[in-house]
């Protein structure tokens, strides 16, 4: 994996995300970075989500466009998939993780994006977008765990973590989460950027790393342990 992955905890494209998103664009190595915003997960308002992303990244100096892949048929349609080629940053918005997972799993769009990451592009996702990148994700509706895309192995993301009690979360994870899984509790407007073994915290909040019966909090600018 030549490119980096961005795991964002939610509230994307808002005040407080600017430095994080500049760092995501810098990681692409493009100047200006070509950012493709994909609002698949935003089932109740994809047009607004995509437009918000384009405006936000454009205001930060990016060359931002939207890619309106909203269902599985479009994710396998070459006319929808092709514009993602050549992107420096591919950014999935928040919304429904179940719909996003169903749309992306095994799709031509995902294969094209992963090929771009192998060539140095950054793949970023906020909230639902970050959840599906892990090996497992917690289903908010059912409280259980399902296999996700596995782009980031042995890892799961809990977005919008800023109001959670780490001690209680740790107990719940020990009782419910798949064994051996490292879980990242990522605050809104905050992200982990990098790749396995080389993650750093960016944004305006913090990241809590849950491993076994231990949990540790990391602030923006800090690196996560090399075994994450």
RANORBEL-V943575 format. One record per helix or strand of 2 or more residues. SS is the DSSP state (alpha for helix, beta for strand). FROM is the first residue (numbers start at 1). LEN is the number of residues. Records with the same first field share a line. If there is no record, write none. Layout:
BEGIN
SS: FROM-LEN / FROM-LEN
END
This chain:
BEGIN
beta: 5-4 / 34-5 / 63-4 / 89-4 / 122-5 / 136-3 / 145-3 / 155-4 / 182-5 / 190-5 / 200-4 / 206-6 / 214-6
alpha: 18-10 / 46-14 / 72-4 / 78-7 / 97-8 / 108-11 / 128-4 / 161-3 / 166-11
END
